[in-house]
């Protein structure tokens, strides 16, 4: 919720280019290079499952961790 401001306070502060969205605080990106068809299929699956690529990758990583006897922490 945006805090109530007076007319003199309505000037928006510029956002820092290094500002991290709250959903990414304390997290790290993991990446890999794949054929473009992999990206397309992943996005299509996310749409079909009414999910997101992020959620599907979490599921896949947790399945991989479980397969190798590691706790599902993704």
URTA-V879183 format. One record per residue. SS is DSSP state (2 for helix, 1 for strand, 0 for the rest). NEAR is the number of other ideal C-beta (glycine too) atoms within 8 Angstrom. D_CENTER is the distance of its C-alpha to the mean C-alpha in Angstrom with 1 decimal. Layout:
SS;NEAR;D_CENTER
SS;NEAR;D_CENTER
//
This chain:
0;2;21.9
0;3;23.4
0;4;26.5
0;3;29.9
0;6;31.3
0;5;34.7
2;5;35.6
2;4;35.9
2;6;32.4
0;7;30.6
0;4;29.8
0;4;26.0
0;4;25.0
0;4;23.3
0;5;19.7
0;5;19.4
0;4;17.7
0;4;16.4
0;6;15.1
0;6;11.7
0;6;9.8
2;5;10.5
2;5;7.2
2;7;7.0
0;7;10.7
0;3;12.1
0;6;9.4
0;3;9.8
0;4;8.5
0;4;10.5
0;4;12.0
0;4;15.1
0;3;17.5
0;6;18.4
0;5;20.8
2;6;19.6
2;6;20.6
2;8;18.0
2;9;15.2
2;8;17.2
2;8;17.8
2;10;14.3
2;9;13.5
2;8;16.8
2;10;16.2
2;12;13.1
2;7;15.5
2;6;18.3
0;7;16.7
0;4;15.3
0;7;11.9
0;6;8.6
2;8;8.0
2;6;5.1
2;9;8.0
2;13;10.6
2;9;9.6
2;9;9.7
2;8;12.9
2;8;14.3
2;10;13.8
2;11;15.5
2;9;18.2
2;8;18.8
2;12;19.1
2;9;21.5
2;6;23.4
0;6;24.2
0;4;25.0
0;7;22.1
0;4;20.5
0;9;17.2
0;6;15.0
0;7;11.5
//
